[in-house]
Amino acid sequence: MPSEPQKPEKKPPVKREAPSEETLTKDKCMADFCLKGGSGLIIGGVLTLFLTRPQTYPMWLGLGFGCGLAYDCCQARWNRST
């Protein structure tokens, strides 16, 4: 009779600590910068494509507005948490 392969022993699940509120706030701020800055850049790119072909200032302006909004949201979130 062929022997059955041995099953590996199951390890107990590792208990992980919940992330701190500061870490969550940093993560949300980074996500805000990426999403809002990227959205502003895309909107500026569309405006550049359809309205001002040879100039790129609407893209940089959109990126600046998006990052400014993200900064404002992060500042309010930090002030709320402290």
GROMACS elastic network, one bead per residue, 0.5 to 0.9 nm:
[ bonds ]
;  ai    aj funct       b0    kb
    3     6     6  0.88445   500
    4     7     6  0.89512   500
    7    10     6  0.87685   500
   10    13     6  0.88816   500
   11    14     6  0.84792   500
   12    15     6  0.89432   500
   16    19     6  0.87835   500
   17    20     6  0.85890   500
   19    22     6  0.81592   500
   19    23     6  0.62255   500
   19    24     6  0.67403   500
   20    23     6  0.52737   500
   20    24     6  0.64330   500
   20    25     6  0.87147   500
   21    24     6  0.50617   500
   21    25     6  0.61043   500
   21    26     6  0.86289   500
   21    81     6  0.79094   500
   22    25     6  0.50737   500
   22    26     6  0.62274   500
   22    27     6  0.86298   500
   22    78     6  0.85753   500
   22    81     6  0.81390   500
   23    26     6  0.51213   500
   23    27     6  0.61690   500
   23    28     6  0.86365   500
   24    27     6  0.50587   500
   24    28     6  0.61547   500
   24    29     6  0.85621   500
   25    28     6  0.51443   500
   25    29     6  0.61328   500
   25    30     6  0.86530   500
   25    74     6  0.79260   500
   25    77     6  0.71844   500
   25    78     6  0.72645   500
   25    81     6  0.83681   500
   26    29     6  0.50633   500
   26    30     6  0.61753   500
   26    31     6  0.85743   500
   26    74     6  0.83969   500
   27    30     6  0.51976   500
   27    31     6  0.61825   500
   27    32     6  0.85670   500
   28    31     6  0.50551   500
   28    32     6  0.60652   500
   28    33     6  0.86726   500
   28    74     6  0.80295   500
   29    33     6  0.62166   500
   29    34     6  0.86525   500
   29    70     6  0.70910   500
   29    71     6  0.78169   500
   29    73     6  0.77767   500
   29    74     6  0.54502   500
   29    75     6  0.89855   500
   29    77     6  0.84616   500
   30    33     6  0.51438   500
   30    34     6  0.62706   500
   30    35     6  0.86276   500
   30    70     6  0.86604   500
   30    74     6  0.88881   500
   31    34     6  0.51637   500
   31    35     6  0.60406   500
   31    36     6  0.83430   500
   31    70     6  0.89146   500
   32    35     6  0.52253   500
   32    36     6  0.56931   500
   32    37     6  0.77358   500
   32    66     6  0.89314   500
   32    67     6  0.82626   500
   32    69     6  0.86147   500
   32    70     6  0.53527   500
   32    71     6  0.82876   500
   32    73     6  0.80128   500
   32    74     6  0.79480   500
   33    36     6  0.55043   500
   33    37     6  0.54021   500
   33    38     6  0.78052   500
   33    66     6  0.74113   500
   33    67     6  0.56811   500
   33    68     6  0.86670   500
   33    69     6  0.83719   500
   33    70     6  0.52183   500
   33    71     6  0.73702   500
   33    74     6  0.89509   500
   34    37     6  0.53973   500
   34    38     6  0.56919   500
   34    39     6  0.82804   500
   34    66     6  0.89131   500
   34    67     6  0.82335   500
   34    70     6  0.86136   500
   35    38     6  0.51727   500
   35    39     6  0.59367   500
   35    40     6  0.85452   500
   35    66     6  0.81937   500
   35    70     6  0.85673   500
   36    40     6  0.61091   500
   36    41     6  0.85051   500
   36    63     6  0.80313   500
   36    65     6  0.84037   500
   36    67     6  0.63141   500
   36    68     6  0.87851   500
   36    69     6  0.72041   500
   36    70     6  0.62453   500
   37    40     6  0.51715   500
   37    41     6  0.61737   500
   37    42     6  0.86836   500
   37    62     6  0.75528   500
   37    64     6  0.71458   500
   37    65     6  0.74341   500
   37    68     6  0.82479   500
   37    69     6  0.83805   500
   37    70     6  0.74814   500
   38    42     6  0.61327   500
   38    43     6  0.85693   500
   38    62     6  0.86758   500
   38    63     6  0.67566   500
   38    66     6  0.72907   500
   38    67     6  0.86088   500
   39    42     6  0.51084   500
   39    43     6  0.61191   500
   39    44     6  0.84469   500
   39    62     6  0.78787   500
   39    63     6  0.76541   500
   39    66     6  0.68548   500
   40    43     6  0.51240   500
   40    44     6  0.59789   500
   40    45     6  0.84167   500
   40    59     6  0.73445   500
   40    60     6  0.84040   500
   40    61     6  0.78505   500
   40    64     6  0.74927   500
   40    65     6  0.65627   500
   40    67     6  0.80621   500
   41    44     6  0.50504   500
   41    45     6  0.60144   500
   41    46     6  0.86659   500
   41    58     6  0.82587   500
   41    59     6  0.51203   500
   41    60     6  0.67579   500
   41    61     6  0.79283   500
   41    62     6  0.51371   500
   41    64     6  0.83290   500
   41    66     6  0.76890   500
   42    46     6  0.62287   500
   42    47     6  0.86164   500
   42    59     6  0.72266   500
   42    62     6  0.77469   500
   42    63     6  0.82804   500
   43    46     6  0.51594   500
   43    47     6  0.62693   500
   43    48     6  0.85801   500
   43    58     6  0.83471   500
   43    59     6  0.72788   500
   43    62     6  0.65659   500
   43    63     6  0.87588   500
   44    47     6  0.50518   500
   44    48     6  0.60456   500
   44    49     6  0.85345   500
   44    56     6  0.82305   500
   44    57     6  0.80300   500
   44    60     6  0.70979   500
   44    61     6  0.69728   500
   44    63     6  0.74343   500
   45    49     6  0.60741   500
   45    50     6  0.86909   500
   45    56     6  0.77668   500
   45    58     6  0.68958   500
   45    59     6  0.50706   500
   45    60     6  0.87929   500
   45    62     6  0.82888   500
   46    49     6  0.50248   500
   46    50     6  0.62460   500
   46    51     6  0.82715   500
   46    58     6  0.88196   500
   46    59     6  0.82673   500
   47    50     6  0.53306   500
   47    51     6  0.54865   500
   47    52     6  0.69803   500
   47    53     6  0.86185   500
   47    58     6  0.66237   500
   47    59     6  0.77891   500
   48    51     6  0.55040   500
   48    53     6  0.54826   500
   48    54     6  0.77750   500
   48    55     6  0.67338   500
   48    56     6  0.62649   500
   48    57     6  0.78662   500
   48    58     6  0.59867   500
   48    59     6  0.68424   500
   49    52     6  0.65026   500
   49    53     6  0.53948   500
   49    54     6  0.85736   500
   50    53     6  0.66732   500
   52    55     6  0.57348   500
   52    56     6  0.78359   500
   52    57     6  0.89261   500
   52    58     6  0.82304   500
   53    56     6  0.78647   500
   55    58     6  0.76389   500
   55    59     6  0.89471   500
   56    59     6  0.55935   500
   56    60     6  0.68537   500
   56    61     6  0.88425   500
   57    60     6  0.52044   500
   57    61     6  0.59536   500
   57    62     6  0.84778   500
   58    62     6  0.59420   500
   58    63     6  0.84693   500
   59    62     6  0.51459   500
   59    63     6  0.61784   500
   59    64     6  0.85887   500
   60    64     6  0.60859   500
   60    65     6  0.86043   500
   61    64     6  0.50283   500
   61    65     6  0.61830   500
   61    66     6  0.85809   500
   62    65     6  0.51052   500
   62    66     6  0.60860   500
   62    67     6  0.85563   500
   63    66     6  0.51215   500
   63    67     6  0.61079   500
   63    68     6  0.84096   500
   64    67     6  0.52094   500
   64    68     6  0.59363   500
   64    69     6  0.85486   500
   65    69     6  0.61557   500
   65    70     6  0.86062   500
   66    69     6  0.51985   500
   66    70     6  0.62544   500
   66    71     6  0.86284   500
   67    71     6  0.60296   500
   67    72     6  0.85598   500
   68    71     6  0.50352   500
   68    72     6  0.62024   500
   68    73     6  0.86660   500
   69    72     6  0.51096   500
   69    73     6  0.62603   500
   69    74     6  0.86175   500
   70    73     6  0.51145   500
   70    74     6  0.61058   500
   70    75     6  0.85376   500
   71    74     6  0.50539   500
   71    75     6  0.60476   500
   71    76     6  0.86024   500
   72    75     6  0.51349   500
   72    76     6  0.62720   500
   72    77     6  0.85999   500
   73    76     6  0.51800   500
   73    77     6  0.61122   500
   73    78     6  0.86469   500
   74    78     6  0.60642   500
   74    79     6  0.85097   500
   75    78     6  0.51457   500
   75    79     6  0.61689   500
   75    80     6  0.85960   500
   76    79     6  0.51155   500
   76    80     6  0.61489   500
   76    81     6  0.87125   500
   77    80     6  0.51234   500
   77    81     6  0.62893   500
   77    82     6  0.88758   500
   78    81     6  0.52002   500
   78    82     6  0.63646   500
   79    82     6  0.54816   500
